[in-house]
Amino acid sequence: MKAIRTILACMRKADQTFNLINHGDKIVVGLSGGKDSVALLYCLNLYQKFSHKNFIVQPVYLDLGFPNSNSEPLKQFCHSLGYDLHIENCQDVYKILTIQQEKQHLNHLPCSICSKMKKAAINKVANNIKFNKVSFAHHVDDAIETLFMNMIYGGRFATFSPMMELQRANITFIRPFIKVHEKDIIRLIKEENLPVFASGCPADKTTSRQDIKNILNDFKKKYPTSEDNFLNALTNYHQLDLWGDEIYYQVNQKGLTIKPVVTSIDKYHELKIRQKVFEKEQSVSFLKEYVDDQELISESFLICFKNKIIGCVRYINQNRQIIIQRLAILKPYRHKGYGYQVMMFLNDFLKSKYTPATITIHAQYYLKDFYLKLGYSIQGKPFYEAKIKHITMVKNI
């Protein structure tokens, strides 16, 4: 099968699986001149014709100021497809990257800074021309390389998303090639005789990502089935089996533990406890207790005693300004020291992760002595929240 048919089929599947492109979308395509971005623009041009979706595409080239960069051939390629290339002057990027390279004593330009600056620049273009989406040419091999890089250098299982909504920028990132293999892009370039232009980046093919790419290429040669299985693993949520759900941090040696809220069942138990303690006992309205944006960014824990769930607590970290919230212990387990021990543990837990930092608690006023014993100090005057008297308590770690 010709590469174009394979890639367009993968694009359609990605579009249908992740809801990437809709009627009326105005999509900026980041065009660097490399094989991936050239192939993406070419394929989106065809996808406009056969997908029966009414959407607009605008190729954008960011002139980052790299030596020997030349946008003229890209203009001609875009014209051949019926597009006018938008060129954005971002030449300060290269200057900033060289300064950061020297400051950080790096062997090459800092890729992470470059990536952030490029995203910010292309978001600005999209907003200025009133387009709602930005499309990048990242393919499945890129996603797998990112997964391995995060495991090796970041200690986490994570890769980029097929679609990401940036609410502050009012832009949605999409990756239509998320199910496309790099080998098919290479075939496409040859079969369709598409122009590819050398990267102006001095760090091209000399980064840690290139090392990971080489390792994975060797791995796929030895284990050919791994190529498709890596892709399947990224969406195989039914078979996700990691240790997160097995963690019960030991608070004391008598059976008191705290468990990170990982699964939907964990979240159900957390909300049931908050309902009993705050809504039923303290008459806090449902909207005040449950409907807040902080629910999406908080880290929550279940408090357990001998594997029985007896309470919950959550915290939010915003640039080392930590807010502890929603500490709740069920009635039969109060006045036994469990809340105090959990707070002592949580203090040490946060200290190990975020030092230096400041912890803030909007404590119910009657509990101020409890927090004073934990080393917190009073800040400001009492105030009312959900008709309950509170006081702000602060501790530096």
Secondary structure by P-SEA (a helix, b strand, c coil): ccaaaaaaaaaaaaaaaccccccccbbbbbccccaaaaaaaaaaaaaacccccbbbbbbbbbccccccccaaaaaaaaaaacbbbbbbcccaaaaaaaaaaaaaccccccaaaaaaaaaaaaaaaaaaaccccccccccaaaaaaaaaaaaaccccbbbbbcccccccccbbbbbccccccaaaaaaaaaaabbbbbccccccccccaaaaaaaaaaaaaaaccaaaaaaaaaacccccccccccccccccccccccccccccaaaaaaaaaaaaacccccccccccccccccccccbbbbbbbccccccccccccccccbbbbccccccccccccaaaaaaaaaaaaaaaaccccbbbbbbccccaaaaaaaaccccccbbbbcccbbbbbbbbcc
